């Protein structure tokens, strides 16, 4: 059984990395530790926070704030086309 099977959640930093919000996973963990990411409107500073399908993330990245809904958990860090299937952008 793989690491992802049997689990309905994924670490926040790993999901952000697989979804290509940042280039390196350590950068994703650093972004989370600043306390500027929100999961369902709740601020978190824990890179190991559990992310589930349907969660809404507020992510400040590259000078803008992106609000996205989690559509899928990642099994790997694939190409950008695959990463874009992990979430949908929500309009404010």
C-alpha positions in Angstrom: 0.0 0.0 0.0 1.4 3.4 -1.0 1.7 6.3 1.4 -1.3 8.1 0.0 -3.7 5.1 -0.1 -6.1 4.9 2.8 -5.7 8.5 3.7 -8.2 11.3 3.2 -5.7 14.1 3.9 -2.3 15.4 2.8 0.3 17.6 4.5 -0.2 21.3 3.5 3.4 21.9 2.5 3.5 18.8 0.3 0.2 19.7 -1.5 1.4 23.3 -2.1 4.6 21.9 -3.6 2.8 19.4 -5.8 0.3 22.0 -6.9 3.3 24.2 -7.9 2.6 27.2 -5.8 6.4 27.4 -5.0 9.4 25.9 -6.6 10.8 24.0 -3.6 9.0 22.2 -0.8 11.1 24.0 1.8 9.8 27.3 0.3 6.3 26.0 0.8 7.0 25.1 4.4 8.6 28.5 5.0 5.5 30.2 3.5 3.2 28.3 5.8 5.4 28.9 8.9 4.9 32.7 8.4 1.3 32.2 9.3 -0.1 33.8 6.2 -1.9 30.8 4.8 -5.5 30.1 5.7 -7.4 26.8 5.5 -11.1 27.4 5.6 -10.5 30.9 6.9 -8.4 29.7 9.8 -4.8 30.8 9.9 -2.2 28.1 10.2 1.6 28.1 10.7 1.9 24.3 10.7 3.5 22.8 7.5 2.0 19.5 8.6 -1.6 20.8 8.8 -4.0 18.3 7.3 -5.5 19.3 4.0 -8.6 17.6 2.7 -10.8 17.6 -0.4 -13.0 20.6 -0.5 -10.8 22.8 1.8 -10.5 26.4 0.7 -7.0 27.9 0.9 -6.0 31.5 0.9 -2.4 31.8 -0.3 -0.4 35.0 -0.6 2.1 34.3 -3.4 4.1 36.4 -5.8 2.4 39.7 -4.8 -1.1 38.5 -5.0 -3.6 36.6 -2.9 -5.0 33.4 -4.4 -8.1 31.7 -3.1 -8.4 28.1 -4.3 -10.6 25.0 -3.5 -8.8 21.6 -3.2 -10.2 19.2 -5.8 -7.7 16.4 -5.4 -4.8 15.2 -3.3 -1.5 14.8 -5.0 0.2 11.5 -5.5 3.3 13.2 -7.0 4.7 16.5 -8.3 3.8 16.3 -11.9 3.9 18.7 -14.8 2.0 22.1 -14.6 -1.0 20.6 -16.5 -1.4 17.9 -13.9 -0.8 20.3 -11.0 -3.7 22.5 -12.2 -6.1 19.7 -11.8 -5.5 19.7 -8.0 -7.5 22.9 -7.4 -9.9 25.5 -8.8 -9.4 29.2 -8.5 -12.2 30.9 -6.6 -13.2 34.5 -7.5 -13.6 37.0 -4.7 
